Amino acid sequence: MPAGGVVISGTTDTGHLEAPITIRAYLICAFAAFGGIFFGYDTGWMGGVLAMPYFIRQYTGKPYPDPNDDAAVKDFHLPASDQSLTTSILSCGTFFGAIIAGDVADFIGRRTTIIVGCGIFTIGCILQTASTGLGLMVPGRLICGFGVGFISAIVILYMSEIAPKAVRGAVVAGYQFCITIGILLANCVVYATQNRDDTGSYRIPIAVQFLWAIILAIGLFLLPESPRYFVKKGKLEQAAKALASVRGQTIESDYIKDELAEIVANHEYELQVVPQTTYLGSWANCFKGSIFKGSSNSRRTLVGILMQMMQQLTGINFIFYFGTVFFKSLGTIPNPFLISLITTLVNVCSTPISFWTVERFGRRKILIIGGTGMVIMQFIVGIIGVTAGRESQQNKHAVSAMIAFICFNISFFAATWGPCAWVVIGEIFPLPIRSRGVGLSTSSNWFWNCIIATITPYLVGTESNDANLGARVFFLWGSLCIISTLFAYFLVPETKGLSLEQVDQMMEETTPRRSAAWKPHKTFASEMGLTEKGLSTSAPAEEIHDVVVSAAEAKI
């Protein structure tokens, strides 16, 4: 064994696997969560810009209508096909970006991948800002989406791998909070520029995004890399330094030695279960095992993909993508931009509730409660919308009630499914497939985001070939929320208070419905024999594997 380096040996004490939480750990995770601003801001500005008078005139060539000509006013909007294309093309880019990001993150690191994503995003922003028609807007949206795909997938991965287990759910929920802040900021900027009669009406909201890319990219240069990335690459010395940095301890600290030994032992254990082979073989590992076995890679991948799908099928982005257009269609709202701003404020103010509930009640329970709440709220909105709230009734009180229950629906989502879907996908994958698992799950979010953005204009559009569902679309979202709630009950395990390595252990030993009662009772370091045989952090990757394997065999 090479000279130098710290010798790690692990512990049998399941309560001594992590250092006490420090302010530094909170700050690192809080800054990484800033990546959610990208996702949220881009969600927020598009919905408002699509309804801007100057933007509509610029992109359709139609003159401003006479306010007294009801037919001209009603016809003054972007065609459903243009709304669908400009909104959904971003999600198309993010879908592919998120899938590719997992491989890139394993090759160059989590932190560097996010920085690269910021650079790609900036190129897309330049094209969108310069656009005066779909010819430049669409490729700009696509490239921006590619960058957002990198950022949205790897920020979750990075935060999950560095956050202390006791508050991991809360700090990853901070990512969703930043998404809501991004939506709010976008709505504020759009509200301020909506009446400008020049290209600044839409270019200013788009150009503001440069600021988010610069802040995140510069900040990440100052943050440490994920220690689990270094373990995966066999660089234990760098892993120890990174872990000491995020935990606020010295490399010689017993906490650092014990946690690092546990990460190494778990990684080697997972490699024995599913060995790494070729490039395509390593992708195939994400789908190894039976989906009926709770701990198999295929089951975890399925849960991650379905989790993000179910989050999108709650219909929340219908409100944020097309809320302004929908509120305008109700006929009794004088300022739909203001109502969209109010719904965004509800989203922002409700999300911090999850910081407490996700650790107090757990991921699984609040998903079930949130799903049930959304079912009730959405069916109420639909019922009012097809009765007293019909446009022909011109009933302002009924429309106000619809808006109130839409806000309650947003609140249920923001406090539960919004943050929890991101928390769960960052926790359920073992290290050998974690980056790809999170990437696949995130790409699922964007795939369904793209589908919803594509079909929604046709579902609620009023042209001859559109479904013209109006408020009846909430019956669709409510029905899908029933499916989401059942999914959470039968398939989502409880991961509260467990290290990522303990989550692996829990999924091997129990079922989702019984997972909340599971308690850690052994460490991977003791199972793999590292408590008896030390390992130097200066050892090369090949020697690390040989030492752990020989220690495990000696243990047997």
C-alpha positions in Angstrom: 0.0 0.0 0.0 1.5 3.4 -0.9 2.8 5.6 1.9 0.9 8.6 3.0 -2.8 9.3 3.0 -5.3 8.9 5.8 -6.2 5.4 6.8 -10.0 4.8 7.0 -11.5 1.7 8.6 -15.2 2.4 9.1 -17.5 1.8 12.1 -20.2 -0.6 13.2 -22.1 2.3 14.8 -25.0 3.3 12.5 -25.3 6.6 14.4 -21.7 7.7 13.7 -21.7 7.8 10.0 -22.0 11.5 9.5 -20.5 14.7 11.2 -22.8 17.2 13.0 -24.5 19.6 10.6 -22.7 22.9 10.1 -23.8 26.3 8.6 -21.2 25.7 5.8 -23.1 22.5 4.7 -26.4 24.5 4.6 -24.8 27.3 2.6 -23.2 25.0 0.0 -26.5 23.2 -0.6 -28.5 26.5 -0.6 -26.2 27.9 -3.3 -26.4 24.7 -5.4 -30.2 24.9 -5.2 -29.9 28.2 -7.0 -30.0 26.1 -10.2 -33.8 25.8 -9.7 -34.0 29.5 -10.8 -33.2 28.4 -14.4 -36.1 25.9 -14.5 -38.6 28.3 -12.8 -37.7 31.5 -14.6 -38.0 29.8 -18.0 -41.4 28.3 -17.0 -42.6 31.7 -15.8 -41.7 34.1 -18.6 -43.0 32.1 -21.5 -46.6 32.0 -20.3 -46.7 35.8 -19.9 -44.9 36.6 -23.1 -47.3 34.5 -25.2 -50.1 36.9 -24.2 -48.2 40.2 -24.7 -49.8 42.4 -27.4 -46.5 43.4 -29.0 -45.2 39.8 -29.1 -48.4 38.6 -30.7 -48.2 41.4 -33.4 -44.5 40.7 -33.9 -44.9 37.0 -34.4 -48.3 36.9 -36.3 -48.2 40.1 -38.3 -51.7 40.9 -37.1 -52.5 44.6 -36.3 -53.7 45.6 -32.8 -57.4 45.0 -32.6 -60.0 47.7 -32.0 -61.0 47.3 -28.3 -64.7 47.6 -29.4 -64.4 44.8 -31.9 -65.0 41.7 -29.9 -64.3 39.3 -32.8 -61.0 41.0 -33.5 -60.0 41.0 -29.8 -60.9 37.3 -29.5 -58.9 36.5 -32.6 -55.8 38.4 -31.5 -53.6 35.6 -30.2 -50.9 33.2 -31.3 -52.1 30.1 -33.0 -52.2 27.0 -30.8 -49.5 25.5 -33.0 -47.1 28.3 -32.3 -47.9 28.3 -28.6 -47.3 24.6 -28.5 -44.0 24.8 -30.5 -42.4 27.6 -28.6 -43.3 26.1 -25.2 -42.7 22.5 -25.8 -39.4 22.8 -27.7 -37.6 23.8 -24.5 -38.7 20.5 -22.9 -37.5 18.6 -25.9 -34.0 20.0 -25.4 -34.1 19.4 -21.6 -35.1 15.8 -22.2 -32.0 15.0 -24.2 -29.8 17.3 -22.0 -30.9 15.4 -18.8 -30.1 12.0 -20.3 -26.7 13.0 -21.6 -25.9 14.9 -18.4 -25.6 11.7 -16.4 -22.7 10.4 -18.5 -21.0 13.8 -18.6 -21.3 14.1 -14.8 -19.6 10.7 -14.3 -16.8 11.7 -16.7 -16.0 15.3 -15.7 -17.7 15.6 -12.4 -21.0 16.9 -11.0 -19.8 20.5 -10.5 -18.2 20.9 -13.9 -21.2 19.5 -15.7 -23.4 22.2 -14.1 -21.0 24.9 -15.2 -21.0 23.5 -18.8 -24.8 23.6 -18.6 -24.7 27.3 -17.8 -22.5 27.9 -20.9 -24.9 26.0 -23.2 -27.9 27.9 -21.6 -26.2 31.2 -22.3 -25.9 30.5 -26.0 -29.6 29.7 -26.2 -30.4 32.9 -24.4 -28.5 34.9 -27.0 -30.5 33.4 -29.8 -33.8 33.9 -28.0 -33.0 37.5 -27.1 -32.1 38.3 -30.7 -35.2 36.7 -32.2 -38.0 38.5 -34.0 -39.7 35.4 -35.2 -39.9 31.6 -34.8 -36.9 31.0 -37.0 -34.5 32.1 -34.2 -36.7 31.6 -31.2 -37.2 27.9 -31.7 -33.5 26.9 -32.0 -32.7 29.3 -29.1 -35.4 27.5 -26.9 -34.0 24.1 -27.9 -30.4 25.0 -27.0 -31.5 26.6 -23.8 -33.4 23.5 -23.0 -30.3 21.4 -23.5 -28.5 23.5 -20.9 -31.4 23.4 -18.4 -31.4 19.6 -18.8 -27.8 19.5 -17.7 -28.5 21.8 -14.7 -31.8 20.4 -13.5 -30.5 16.8 -13.5 -27.1 17.3 -12.0 -28.0 19.9 -9.3 -30.3 17.3 -7.8 -27.6 14.7 -8.0 -25.0 17.1 -6.5 -27.2 18.2 -3.6 -28.3 14.7 -2.7 -24.7 13.5 -2.6 -23.4 16.3 -0.4 -26.3 17.1 1.9 -26.4 15.8 5.5 -28.9 13.0 5.8 -30.9 14.7 8.6 -31.8 17.7 6.4 -31.3 16.3 2.9 -35.0 16.4 2.2 -35.3 20.0 3.3 -32.2 21.2 1.4 -33.2 19.4 -1.8 -36.7 20.9 -1.4 -34.8 24.2 -1.5 -34.3 23.4 -5.2 -38.1 23.4 -5.7 -38.3 26.7 -3.7 -35.8 28.2 -6.1 -38.0 27.0 -9.0 -40.9 29.0 -7.5 -38.7 32.0 -6.9 -37.7 31.8 -10.6 -41.3 31.7 -11.7 -42.1 34.7 -9.4 -39.2 36.7 -10.8 -40.3 35.9 -14.3 -43.8 37.0 -13.6 -42.6 40.3 -12.0 -40.5 41.1 -15.0 -43.2 40.2 -17.5 -45.7 42.2 -15.5 -43.4 45.2 -15.7 -42.8 45.0 -19.5 -46.1 43.7 -20.8 -47.3 47.0 -22.1 -44.1 48.1 -23.8 -44.7 48.7 -27.5 -41.3 47.5 -28.6 -39.1 44.4 -28.6 -38.1 45.2 -25.0 -41.4 43.8 -24.0 -40.2 40.2 -24.5 -36.4 40.7 -24.9 -36.0 42.1 -21.3 -37.6 39.0 -19.7 -35.5 36.7 -21.8 -32.2 38.6 -21.3 -32.5 38.6 -17.5 -31.7 34.9 -17.6 -28.0 35.7 -18.4 -27.7 36.8 -14.7 -28.7 33.4 -13.4 -26.2 31.6 -15.6 -23.3 34.0 -14.5 -24.1 33.7 -10.8 -24.4 29.9 -10.7 -21.3 29.3 -12.9 -19.0 31.6 -10.9 -20.3 30.3 -7.6 -19.7 26.7 -8.5 -16.0 27.4 -9.2 -15.8 28.0 -5.4 -17.7 24.9 -4.2 -16.2 21.5 -3.7 -16.9 18.5 -6.0 -19.1 15.7 -4.7 -17.1 13.2 -2.6 -19.1 10.4 -4.0 -18.0 11.3 -7.5 -14.4 10.9 -6.4 -15.2 7.5 -4.7 -16.7 6.3 -8.0 -13.5 7.4 -9.8 -11.3 5.7 -7.2 -9.8 9.0 -6.0 -10.1 8.6 -2.2 -7.7 11.4 -1.2 -9.7 13.9 -3.2 -12.9 12.4 -1.9 -11.7 12.8 1.7 -10.8 16.5 1.1 -14.2 17.2 -0.6 -16.1 15.4 2.2 -14.1 17.3 4.9 -15.0 20.5 3.1 -18.7 19.9 2.9 -18.9 18.6 6.5 -16.7 21.3 8.0 -14.3 18.8 9.5 -10.6 18.0 9.1 -9.5 15.0 7.0 -8.3 13.2 10.1 -11.7 13.5 11.8 -13.3 10.1 12.8 -16.6 11.3 11.2 -14.9 11.8 7.9 -13.1 8.5 8.0 -16.2 6.6 9.0 -18.5 8.2 6.4 -15.9 7.8 3.7 -15.4 4.2 4.6 -19.2 3.6 4.4 -19.4 5.3 1.0 -16.5 3.1 -0.3 -17.9 -0.1 1.1 -21.4 0.6 -0.3 -19.9 1.3 -3.7 -17.9 -1.9 -3.8 -20.9 -3.8 -2.6 -23.0 -2.5 -5.4 -20.3 -3.3 -7.9 -20.4 -6.9 -6.7 -24.1 -7.0 -7.2 -24.1 -5.4 -10.6 -20.6 -5.4 -12.1 -19.6 -2.5 -14.4 -18.9 -3.8 -18.0 -19.0 -1.9 -21.3 -20.5 1.5 -21.9 -23.8 0.1 -23.2 -23.6 -2.6 -20.4 -23.4 0.1 -17.8 -26.6 1.7 -19.2 -28.2 -1.7 -19.2 -27.4 -1.9 -15.5 -30.1 0.7 -14.8 -32.7 -1.9 -15.9 -31.2 -5.0 -14.3 -33.4 -7.2 -12.1 -37.1 -7.7 -11.7 -39.4 -4.7 -11.4 -41.3 -6.7 -8.7 -38.2 -6.7 -6.4 -38.1 -3.4 -4.5 -34.3 -3.2 -4.4 -33.6 -4.0 -8.1 -32.1 -1.4 -10.3 -35.0 -1.7 -12.8 -37.5 -1.1 -10.0 -35.6 2.0 -8.8 -35.3 3.3 -12.3 -39.1 2.7 -12.9 -40.0 4.5 -9.6 -37.7 7.5 -10.5 -39.1 7.8 -14.1 -42.8 7.4 -12.9 -42.2 9.8 -10.0 -41.3 12.6 -12.3 -44.1 11.7 -14.8 -46.7 11.8 -12.0 -45.4 15.2 -10.8 -46.0 16.6 -14.3 -49.4 14.9 -14.7 -50.7 16.8 -11.7 -51.3 19.6 -14.3 -49.4 22.2 -12.3 -47.5 23.5 -15.4 -50.8 24.1 -17.2 -51.3 26.9 -14.7 -47.8 28.3 -15.0 -47.4 27.8 -18.8 -50.9 28.8 -19.9 -52.4 30.4 -16.8 -52.5 33.9 -18.3 -54.2 32.6 -21.5 -56.7 30.5 -19.4 -57.6 33.3 -17.0 -58.1 35.6 -20.0 -60.5 33.1 -21.5 -62.8 33.1 -18.4 -64.1 36.5 -19.6 -64.5 38.3 -16.3 -60.9 39.0 -15.3 -59.7 42.5 -16.3 -56.0 41.7 -15.6 -55.0 38.1 -16.1 -51.3 39.0 -15.7 -52.0 40.1 -12.1 -53.9 36.8 -11.4 -50.9 34.8 -12.7 -48.7 36.8 -10.4 -50.9 36.0 -7.5 -50.9 32.2 -8.2 -47.1 32.4 -8.5 -46.9 34.1 -5.0 -49.0 31.3 -3.6 -46.5 28.8 -5.1 -43.6 30.6 -3.5 -45.1 31.1 -0.1 -46.3 27.4 0.1 -43.1 25.7 -0.8 -41.1 26.5 2.4 -43.7 24.5 4.3 -42.1 21.4 2.8 -38.8 22.3 4.5 -40.4 21.2 7.8 -42.9 18.6 6.6 -40.5 16.6 4.5 -38.4 15.8 7.5 -41.1 15.8 10.1 -43.6 13.5 8.3 -41.5 12.0 5.6 -41.6 11.9 1.8 -44.1 9.2 1.4 -46.8 10.6 3.7 -46.8 14.1 2.3 -47.0 12.8 -1.3 -50.2 10.9 -0.4 -51.7 13.8 1.5 -50.7 16.3 -1.2 -52.1 14.1 -4.0 -55.4 13.7 -2.2 -55.7 17.5 -1.6 -55.1 18.2 -5.3 -57.7 15.7 -6.4 -60.3 17.5 -4.3 -59.3 21.0 -5.3 -59.2 20.2 -9.0 -62.6 18.6 -9.1 -64.1 21.5 -7.3 -62.6 23.9 -9.9 -63.9 21.7 -12.7 -67.4 21.6 -11.2 -67.6 25.3 -10.7 -66.2 25.9 -14.2 -69.0 23.9 -16.0 -71.8 25.3 -13.9 -71.8 28.8 -12.4 -68.4 29.7 -13.7 -69.1 29.3 -17.4 -68.1 32.3 -19.6 -71.7 32.8 -20.7 -72.8 33.2 -17.1 -70.4 36.2 -16.5 -70.5 35.3 -12.8 -67.6 37.1 -11.2 -68.1 35.4 -7.8 -67.9 31.9 -9.4 -64.8 32.8 -11.3 -63.2 34.2 -8.1 -64.1 30.9 -6.3 -62.4 29.0 -9.2 -59.2 31.1 -8.8 -59.3 30.5 -5.0 -59.4 26.8 -5.4 -56.7 26.9 -8.1 -54.6 28.7 -5.5 -55.4 25.9 -2.9 -54.4 23.3 -5.5 -51.1 25.1 -6.1 -50.5 25.3 -2.3 -51.0 21.5 -2.0 -48.6 20.9 -4.9 -45.9 23.3 -3.7 -45.8 21.8 -0.2 -45.7 18.2 -1.3 -45.3 16.9 -4.9 -43.3 19.9 -6.1 -40.2 19.3 -3.8 -40.7 15.7 -2.9 -40.5 14.3 -6.4 -37.0 15.8 -6.6 -36.0 14.6 -3.1 -37.0 11.0 -3.8 -35.2 10.6 -7.2 -32.0 11.9 -5.6 -32.1 9.3 -2.9 -33.3 5.9 -4.3 -30.4 5.1 -6.7 -27.1 3.3 -5.7 -23.9 5.1 -6.6 -22.9 3.0 -9.7 -26.1 4.1 -11.5 -27.0 7.2 -9.6 -26.0 9.8 -12.2 -27.8 7.9 -15.0 -30.8 7.1 -12.8 -31.3 10.8 -11.8 -30.7 11.8 -15.4 -33.4 9.3 -16.7 -35.8 10.5 -14.0 -35.2 14.1 -14.8 -35.6 13.5 -18.5 -39.0 11.9 -17.7 -40.0 15.1 -16.1 -39.1 17.1 -19.2 -40.6 14.5 -21.5 -44.0 14.8 -19.9 -43.5 18.5 -19.5 -43.0 18.6 -23.3 -46.1 16.4 -23.9 -48.3 18.7 -21.7 -46.9 21.8 -23.3 -47.6 20.4 -26.7 -51.2 19.2 -26.2 -52.6 21.8 -23.7 -53.0 24.6 -26.2 -55.2 22.2 -28.2 -57.1 21.0 -25.1 -58.2 24.5 -24.1 -57.9 26.3 -27.5 -61.0 27.9 -29.0 -60.3 27.4 -32.7 -62.3 25.0 -34.9 -59.9 22.1 -34.5 -59.3 22.5 -30.8 -61.0 20.6 -28.0 -62.0 23.8 -26.2 -62.3 22.1 -22.8 -61.9 25.3 -20.8 -62.4 24.6 -17.1 -63.2 20.9 -17.9 -59.5 20.3 -18.3 -59.3 20.2 -14.4 -61.3 17.0 -14.5 -58.5 15.5 -16.5 -55.8 16.8 -14.1 -57.8 15.6 -11.1 -58.2 12.1 -12.5 -54.5 11.9 -13.1 -53.8 13.1 -9.5 -55.8 10.0 -8.3 -53.3 7.8 -10.2 -50.3 9.8 -8.8 -51.6 9.3 -5.2 -52.0 5.5 -5.7 -48.5 5.4 -7.2 -47.1 7.1 -4.0 -49.0 4.7 -1.8 -47.9 1.5 -3.5 -44.4 2.2 -4.9 -42.7 5.1 -3.1 -40.5 4.1 -0.1 -39.8 6.3 3.0 -36.3 7.6 3.0 -36.4 10.2 5.7 -33.4 10.4 8.1 -31.3 7.8 6.2 -28.0 8.2 4.5 -27.9 7.3 0.8 -26.1 4.1 1.7 -28.8 3.2 4.3 -31.5 3.8 1.7 -29.9 1.0 -0.3 -30.1 -1.2 2.7 -33.7 -0.3 3.5 -34.9 -1.0 -0.1 -33.3 -4.5 0.1 -34.9 -5.4 3.4 -38.5 -4.0 3.3 -41.4 -2.9 1.1 -42.6 0.7 0.4 -45.6 0.4 2.6 -43.5 -0.9 5.5 -40.5 1.3 4.9 -41.4 4.0 7.4 -40.8 1.6 10.3 -37.4 0.4 9.0 -34.4 1.3 11.2 -30.7 0.9 10.2 -29.0 -1.9 12.1 -25.7 -2.4 10.4 -23.1 -0.6 8.3 -21.7 -1.5 4.9 -18.2 -1.0 6.3 -18.8 -3.8 8.8 -20.4 -6.1 6.2 -17.5 -5.5 3.8 -14.9 -6.1 6.5 -13.5 -2.5 6.5 -13.8 -2.2 10.3 -11.1 -4.9 10.7 -8.8 -3.9 7.8 -7.9 -0.3 7.1 -7.7 1.4 3.7 -5.3 4.3 2.7 -6.9 7.2 0.9 -3.7 7.4 -1.2 -4.3 3.9 -2.6 -4.9 3.7 -6.4 -8.3 2.6 -7.7 -7.3 -1.0 -8.4 -5.9 -1.4 -4.9 -9.0 0.0 -3.3 -11.1 -2.6 -5.0 -8.7 -5.4 -4.1 -8.5 -4.4 -0.4 -12.2 -4.1 0.0 -12.9 -7.4 -1.8 -10.2 -9.3 0.3 -11.6 -7.7 3.5 -15.1 -8.8 2.6 -13.8 -12.4 1.9 -12.0 -12.5 5.2 -15.2 -11.3 6.9 -17.0 -14.3 5.4 
